[in-house]
C-alpha cells in the first residue's frame, strides 16, 4: 500500500469517526450517511483525499552563464 493510499484511508477513517459520533448524538442513520458524503466530498475538494497521483513537475533549470563564472571573467 502506497503512502497516498494510507493517507486517504486515514482521512476516510477520520470522516467515519466524526460522522459516527455526531450521528450517535442525533440517533440518526440519515445524519450519518449525509455527513459521511459531505465530509468526504469536502476532503476531496480540499485535496486532502487524492483520487489520482499528482503529475510530476519538470525540474526548472535556471539559465546562467556557466558554472561559477562572474561577469568580468
Beta strands, then each sheet from edge to edge (+ up, - down):
end
